[in-house]
């Protein structure tokens, strides 16, 4: 199973929409993924190390180095395939590059 961390400013709405969309789309593409939705300010290095992909709503800087693929997932919220599909494709590409 691929573990993805979705994050937004409040951890209430946007990250949960991103979570649902990624899980649904990756299932359609044949991948077993689980997405957790959190508040960006609550993320620390130990938490980040438990995931395979980081999907924040927008580019995020931390006091530590993010060592896993960071894929900006904000365009998923527009629900316009021309904007969301490239994000899903990037997630799929990151999954394919893993040994899982």
N, C-alpha and C positions, 0 to 999 in steps of 0.2 A: 504494500500500500504506500502511495505517495502522500506525504503530509505537507500541506500548504498552509501558510499563515497569512491571513488577510487582515489588513489594518486600516483604520480611518481615525479621524480626530476624536470621535466620541465612542466608537465601538458599538454603536446601537443600530444605525440604519444602513449606511453605505457598505460597511464591511460585511454585513449580513446578506445584502443583495449580491455583492461580489462572491461571497461564499456559495450561495445557492446557484448562481449562474455558472461558476467554475465546476462545481460538482455535477451539475446537470450536463453541461457540454462535454466534460471529460468522460462521463459515463457513456454518452452517445458515441464518443470516439474510442471506447473500449478500454478506458483506464480506470483503475480502482484508486480514487483519491479521497482524502478526507481534508476538509478545510476548517480551520478554527478562525473565528473573527474576534479581534481584540482592539483595544485602544492603543494607538501608537505610543503614548507616553508610558504605558505599562510594559513595553518590550525591553528585555535586557538580553545580554549575550547568552546566558544559560537557556532562556526560553527559545531564542532564535536557533540555537544549536540542536533543538529537538525537531526541526523541520527540514524539508528538502527544498522548498521554494518559498520565497517571500513575495507576496502580492499586495503591496500597499496601494491606497487610492492615488497617491502621488509620490514623487521622489522624496525619500526621507533620509536624513542624516542622523547618525548615532555617534555616541562617544566610543564605539567599538567598530571594528571592521566586520562588515556583513560578508560572510564567506560563501553564502549560497546564492543561487540566481535570484535577482531582484527584478520583478516584472511589474511595471506600473499598470494597475488594473482599473484605474478610473474610467477609461473609455467604455468599459463593460456597462457602466451605469446608464449610458445613453440608449442602450438597447437597439442601436443601429448596427446591423451586421458589418457594414463597411468599417466601423470603428472598433467593434468588439472582436471580430474574427481575427485580426492580427494579434490581439492579446492572447486569445485562445491558442493560436498557432505557435506563439512564443512559449506559452506554457507547455504545449505538447512537445515542442522541440527540446525544452529543458528536461522533460520527463524521459524522452528518448535517449538523452545523453547520459542518463543515470544507469547504474548497474542494479536495477531493482526489478 
